[in-house]
C-alpha cells in the first residue's frame, strides 16, 4: 500500500542525505517505530535512530546537525534520536522507547554496529515483562477512551479496536 511505498521512498531520501552530507561511515541509521515497521503514511513523523559507536566529537556533532536540518529542509518531519548502543539499552527501560527499538530496521551505515545493537537489545529483552507491560498499557488506553469502540468520533489510533490494538498484537507476536 501507500504506506509501504512511502517508507521506501523516505528510506532512499535519508540514505542519500547520509551519503551526500558525508556522515561518518562508522555511524548507522535505522528506522524505528511505525517507520521501522514500514508503516509510514504521508505526513507522518519519520522516526529515525542515528546509532553511534561512541559519543560524537565536535566535527561529528556538526555533521549530525546538518543531517537533521537537511531532513527537515526536504520536508520530512523527522523525529530523531542520537544514541550509542549502551544509551539505547538504558533508554529501553521506558516501554515506549523499548517498543520503538523493537521495530528497528537498518537503513544505512555500519551494518556491524547495527548487528551489535540488535544482539545487545535482544539479549536484554524480557518477552514476558514486555507482554505484561503492553497489556497493562492497552487496558489503561481503553479506560482513557471509556472502553467503548462505539463513539461517534472514536480515536482511530487509540480507541478500543483501533490501530494501536493491532500494533499491540503484532508487538506481542514478535
Buried (B, 14 or more C-beta within 10 A) or exposed (E): EEBEEBBEEBBEBBBEBBEEBEBBEBBBBBBBBBBBBBBBEEEBBBBBBBBBBEEBEEEBEEBBEBBBEBBEEEEBEBBBBBBBBEBBBEBBEEBEBBBBBBBBBBBBBBEEBBEBBBEBBEEEBEEEEBEEBBEEBBEEBBEEBEEEEEEEEBBEEBBBEBBBBEBBEEBEEE
